[in-house]
Amino acid sequence: MSTTSESSVPTSDFVRDITLWKKKKQSLLVLSAATATWVLLEIYQFNSVTVISWAAIFIIVLLFLYGNFLRLLGKEPSALPGLEITEGSALVAANSSRVTVEEISRWMFRVGAEGDLFVFAGVIGGLWILSRIGNNFDLPTFLYIGTVLGMTVPAIYVRYEDKIKRYRERVKEQTRGYYEMINDKVAKMMKHKVPDKEEKEKKVE
């Protein structure tokens, strides 16, 4: 038996297409669902269990109306075999999760052990800013902000990738210039202090 091409498609490709708005209907659906969930939880103060139950009720009612409408037209609703979670798709999802955890572990080791001061300072600063932001928002708001950023930042980066890379290189050069300038000043100050100590020791003798 030949395996279908759908089971061999990585889950990461589907997620990437949604975040880059290559599948505009699915991307709009994800963003709309996230916005509606956040509004119900934060603005109207609904419980998360209530929201999930209402969403399930809405989906089941739509499927019920869809099936009965097809029967009125003399048609039978499809069996929807695509809803089945195959063993292959489960293995693909598990393998994708494993690869993600491994990449995060390697990235943390590179940042902590390789000693690149610029990358280290940037990561620590970014995590500190993230922790400060997390103190001012609850979990639903934090997840909603993450969803919105995930749906907008990658698409903007891909569209303006060349300009962003040029700007990043300029920032790196300026930062390294400032670092070298500060390092030179510190080195000069240390050189001035060493002769002063030697002169004091000679005077004491």
C-alpha positions as a Markdown table, in Angstrom:
| # | Residue | x | y | z |
|---|---|---|---|---|
| 1 | Met | 0.0 | 0.0 | 0.0 |
| 2 | Ser | 1.3 | 3.5 | -0.8 |
| 3 | Thr | 1.2 | 6.1 | 1.9 |
| 4 | Thr | -0.7 | 9.3 | 1.3 |
| 5 | Ser | 1.2 | 12.5 | 0.9 |
| 6 | Glu | -1.0 | 14.2 | 3.5 |
| 7 | Ser | 0.4 | 12.1 | 6.3 |
| 8 | Ser | 4.0 | 12.9 | 5.3 |
| 9 | Val | 3.4 | 16.7 | 5.4 |
| 10 | Pro | 5.1 | 18.1 | 8.5 |
| 11 | Thr | 2.9 | 20.0 | 11.0 |
| 12 | Ser | 5.4 | 22.8 | 11.0 |
| 13 | Asp | 4.7 | 23.6 | 7.3 |
| 14 | Phe | 1.0 | 24.0 | 8.1 |
| 15 | Val | 1.7 | 26.3 | 11.0 |
| 16 | Arg | 4.2 | 28.3 | 9.0 |
| 17 | Asp | 1.6 | 28.8 | 6.2 |
| 18 | Ile | -0.9 | 30.1 | 8.7 |
| 19 | Thr | 1.5 | 32.5 | 10.5 |
| 20 | Leu | 2.8 | 33.8 | 7.1 |
| 21 | Trp | -0.8 | 34.3 | 5.9 |
| 22 | Lys | -0.3 | 31.9 | 2.9 |
| 23 | Lys | -3.6 | 30.3 | 3.9 |
| 24 | Lys | -5.6 | 33.5 | 4.5 |
| 25 | Lys | -8.9 | 31.9 | 5.4 |
| 26 | Gln | -7.3 | 29.7 | 8.1 |
| 27 | Ser | -5.1 | 32.6 | 9.4 |
| 28 | Leu | -8.2 | 34.9 | 9.7 |
| 29 | Leu | -10.1 | 32.1 | 11.4 |
| 30 | Val | -7.3 | 31.6 | 14.0 |
| 31 | Leu | -7.0 | 35.3 | 14.7 |
| 32 | Ser | -10.8 | 35.7 | 14.9 |
| 33 | Ala | -11.1 | 32.8 | 17.3 |
| 34 | Ala | -8.3 | 34.1 | 19.5 |
| 35 | Thr | -9.9 | 37.6 | 19.6 |
| 36 | Ala | -13.3 | 36.2 | 20.4 |
| 37 | Thr | -12.0 | 34.0 | 23.2 |
| 38 | Trp | -10.0 | 36.9 | 24.7 |
| 39 | Val | -13.1 | 39.2 | 24.6 |
| 40 | Leu | -15.3 | 36.6 | 26.3 |
| 41 | Leu | -12.7 | 35.8 | 29.0 |
| 42 | Glu | -11.4 | 39.3 | 29.7 |
| 43 | Ile | -14.2 | 41.8 | 28.7 |
| 44 | Tyr | -17.3 | 39.8 | 29.6 |
| 45 | Gln | -15.5 | 37.8 | 32.4 |
| 46 | Phe | -16.7 | 34.3 | 31.3 |
| 47 | Asn | -15.2 | 31.2 | 32.7 |
| 48 | Ser | -12.9 | 29.2 | 30.3 |
| 49 | Val | -15.0 | 26.1 | 30.8 |
| 50 | Thr | -18.1 | 28.1 | 29.7 |
| 51 | Val | -16.4 | 29.4 | 26.6 |
| 52 | Ile | -15.2 | 25.9 | 25.6 |
| 53 | Ser | -18.7 | 24.5 | 26.1 |
| 54 | Trp | -20.3 | 27.2 | 24.1 |
| 55 | Ala | -17.8 | 26.7 | 21.3 |
| 56 | Ala | -18.6 | 23.0 | 21.3 |
| 57 | Ile | -22.3 | 23.7 | 21.2 |
| 58 | Phe | -21.9 | 26.1 | 18.3 |
| 59 | Ile | -19.9 | 23.5 | 16.3 |
| 60 | Ile | -22.3 | 20.7 | 17.0 |
| 61 | Val | -25.4 | 22.8 | 16.1 |
| 62 | Leu | -23.7 | 23.9 | 12.8 |
| 63 | Leu | -23.0 | 20.3 | 11.9 |
| 64 | Phe | -26.5 | 19.2 | 12.8 |
| 65 | Leu | -28.0 | 21.9 | 10.6 |
| 66 | Tyr | -25.6 | 21.1 | 7.8 |
| 67 | Gly | -26.4 | 17.4 | 7.9 |
| 68 | Asn | -30.2 | 18.0 | 8.0 |
| 69 | Phe | -29.9 | 20.5 | 5.2 |
| 70 | Leu | -28.2 | 18.0 | 3.0 |
| 71 | Arg | -30.8 | 15.4 | 3.8 |
| 72 | Leu | -33.6 | 17.8 | 2.7 |
| 73 | Leu | -31.8 | 18.1 | -0.6 |
| 74 | Gly | -31.7 | 14.3 | -0.9 |
| 75 | Lys | -28.0 | 14.0 | -0.2 |
| 76 | Glu | -26.1 | 12.2 | 2.4 |
| 77 | Pro | -23.5 | 14.0 | 4.5 |
| 78 | Ser | -19.9 | 12.9 | 4.1 |
| 79 | Ala | -18.4 | 10.6 | 6.6 |
| 80 | Leu | -15.5 | 13.1 | 7.2 |
| 81 | Pro | -12.7 | 10.6 | 7.2 |
| 82 | Gly | -10.2 | 13.4 | 7.4 |
| 83 | Leu | -11.1 | 14.0 | 11.1 |
| 84 | Glu | -9.4 | 10.7 | 12.0 |
| 85 | Ile | -6.0 | 11.1 | 13.7 |
| 86 | Thr | -3.7 | 8.6 | 12.1 |
| 87 | Glu | -0.7 | 7.0 | 13.7 |
| 88 | Gly | 1.5 | 8.7 | 11.1 |
| 89 | Ser | 0.2 | 12.2 | 12.0 |
| 90 | Ala | 0.6 | 11.5 | 15.7 |
| 91 | Leu | 4.2 | 10.4 | 15.1 |
| 92 | Val | 4.9 | 13.5 | 13.0 |
| 93 | Ala | 3.5 | 15.7 | 15.8 |
| 94 | Ala | 5.6 | 13.9 | 18.5 |
| 95 | Asn | 8.7 | 14.1 | 16.4 |
| 96 | Ser | 8.1 | 17.9 | 15.8 |
| 97 | Ser | 7.8 | 18.4 | 19.5 |
| 98 | Arg | 11.0 | 16.5 | 20.2 |
| 99 | Val | 12.9 | 18.5 | 17.5 |
| 100 | Thr | 11.6 | 21.8 | 19.0 |
| 101 | Val | 12.8 | 20.8 | 22.6 |
| 102 | Glu | 16.2 | 19.8 | 21.2 |
| 103 | Glu | 16.6 | 23.1 | 19.3 |
| 104 | Ile | 15.6 | 25.1 | 22.4 |
| 105 | Ser | 18.2 | 23.1 | 24.5 |
| 106 | Arg | 20.9 | 23.7 | 21.9 |
| 107 | Trp | 20.1 | 27.4 | 21.7 |
| 108 | Met | 20.3 | 27.8 | 25.5 |
| 109 | Phe | 23.6 | 26.0 | 25.6 |
| 110 | Arg | 25.0 | 28.2 | 22.7 |
| 111 | Val | 23.9 | 31.4 | 24.5 |
| 112 | Gly | 25.2 | 30.4 | 27.9 |
| 113 | Ala | 28.4 | 28.6 | 27.0 |
| 114 | Glu | 29.8 | 30.1 | 23.8 |
| 115 | Gly | 30.5 | 33.5 | 25.4 |
| 116 | Asp | 29.1 | 35.9 | 22.8 |
| 117 | Leu | 28.6 | 39.0 | 24.9 |
| 118 | Phe | 26.2 | 40.7 | 22.4 |
| 119 | Val | 23.9 | 37.6 | 22.1 |
| 120 | Phe | 24.1 | 36.9 | 25.8 |
| 121 | Ala | 23.1 | 40.5 | 26.8 |
| 122 | Gly | 20.3 | 40.5 | 24.2 |
| 123 | Val | 18.8 | 37.3 | 25.4 |
| 124 | Ile | 19.0 | 38.3 | 29.1 |
| 125 | Gly | 17.5 | 41.7 | 28.3 |
| 126 | Gly | 14.7 | 40.2 | 26.2 |
| 127 | Leu | 13.8 | 37.6 | 28.9 |
| 128 | Trp | 13.8 | 40.3 | 31.6 |
| 129 | Ile | 11.5 | 42.5 | 29.5 |
| 130 | Leu | 9.3 | 39.5 | 29.0 |
| 131 | Ser | 9.1 | 38.8 | 32.7 |
| 132 | Arg | 8.2 | 42.5 | 33.4 |
| 133 | Ile | 5.5 | 42.3 | 30.8 |
| 134 | Gly | 4.2 | 39.1 | 32.3 |
| 135 | Asn | 3.7 | 40.8 | 35.7 |
| 136 | Asn | 1.2 | 43.2 | 34.2 |
| 137 | Phe | -1.0 | 40.7 | 32.3 |
| 138 | Asp | -2.9 | 37.6 | 33.2 |
| 139 | Leu | -2.5 | 34.3 | 31.2 |
| 140 | Pro | -5.3 | 34.8 | 28.7 |
| 141 | Thr | -4.1 | 38.3 | 27.8 |
| 142 | Phe | -0.5 | 37.1 | 27.6 |
| 143 | Leu | -1.5 | 34.2 | 25.3 |
| 144 | Tyr | -3.6 | 36.5 | 23.1 |
| 145 | Ile | -0.7 | 39.0 | 22.7 |
| 146 | Gly | 1.5 | 36.0 | 21.8 |
| 147 | Thr | -1.0 | 34.8 | 19.2 |
| 148 | Val | -1.3 | 38.3 | 17.7 |
| 149 | Leu | 2.5 | 38.8 | 17.6 |
| 150 | Gly | 2.9 | 35.3 | 16.1 |
| 151 | Met | 0.4 | 36.1 | 13.4 |
| 152 | Thr | 1.9 | 39.5 | 12.5 |
| 153 | Val | 5.7 | 39.6 | 13.2 |
| 154 | Pro | 6.7 | 36.7 | 11.0 |
| 155 | Ala | 4.7 | 38.0 | 8.1 |
| 156 | Ile | 6.2 | 41.5 | 8.5 |
| 157 | Tyr | 9.7 | 40.1 | 8.8 |
| 158 | Val | 9.4 | 38.0 | 5.6 |
| 159 | Arg | 8.0 | 41.0 | 3.7 |
| 160 | Tyr | 10.7 | 43.5 | 4.9 |
| 161 | Glu | 13.5 | 40.9 | 5.5 |
| 162 | Asp | 16.2 | 42.8 | 3.6 |
| 163 | Lys | 15.6 | 46.1 | 5.3 |
| 164 | Ile | 15.5 | 44.5 | 8.7 |
| 165 | Lys | 18.8 | 42.7 | 8.1 |
| 166 | Arg | 20.5 | 45.9 | 7.0 |
| 167 | Tyr | 19.2 | 47.8 | 10.0 |
| 168 | Arg | 20.3 | 44.9 | 12.3 |
| 169 | Glu | 23.8 | 45.0 | 10.9 |
| 170 | Arg | 24.0 | 48.7 | 11.5 |
| 171 | Val | 22.8 | 48.3 | 15.1 |
| 172 | Lys | 25.4 | 45.6 | 15.7 |
| 173 | Glu | 28.2 | 47.7 | 14.3 |
| 174 | Gln | 27.2 | 50.7 | 16.4 |
| 175 | Thr | 26.9 | 48.5 | 19.5 |
| 176 | Arg | 30.3 | 47.0 | 18.9 |
| 177 | Gly | 31.8 | 50.4 | 18.4 |
| 178 | Tyr | 30.4 | 51.6 | 21.7 |
| 179 | Tyr | 31.7 | 48.5 | 23.4 |
| 180 | Glu | 35.2 | 49.0 | 22.0 |
| 181 | Met | 35.2 | 52.7 | 22.9 |
| 182 | Ile | 34.1 | 51.9 | 26.5 |
| 183 | Asn | 36.7 | 49.1 | 26.7 |
| 184 | Asp | 39.5 | 51.4 | 25.5 |
| 185 | Lys | 38.5 | 54.0 | 28.1 |
| 186 | Val | 38.5 | 51.4 | 30.9 |
| 187 | Ala | 41.9 | 50.2 | 29.7 |
| 188 | Lys | 43.4 | 53.7 | 29.7 |
| 189 | Met | 42.0 | 54.4 | 33.2 |
| 190 | Met | 43.6 | 51.2 | 34.4 |
| 191 | Lys | 47.0 | 52.2 | 32.8 |
| 192 | His | 46.9 | 55.6 | 34.6 |
| 193 | Lys | 46.1 | 54.0 | 37.9 |
| 194 | Val | 49.0 | 51.5 | 37.8 |
| 195 | Pro | 51.8 | 54.2 | 37.5 |
| 196 | Asp | 50.1 | 56.2 | 40.3 |
| 197 | Lys | 50.4 | 53.2 | 42.6 |
| 198 | Glu | 54.0 | 52.6 | 41.7 |
| 199 | Glu | 54.9 | 56.3 | 42.4 |
| 200 | Lys | 53.1 | 56.1 | 45.8 |
| 201 | Glu | 55.1 | 53.0 | 46.7 |
| 202 | Lys | 58.4 | 54.7 | 45.8 |
| 203 | Lys | 57.5 | 57.7 | 47.9 |
| 204 | Val | 56.8 | 55.5 | 50.9 |
| 205 | Glu | 60.2 | 53.8 | 50.5 |
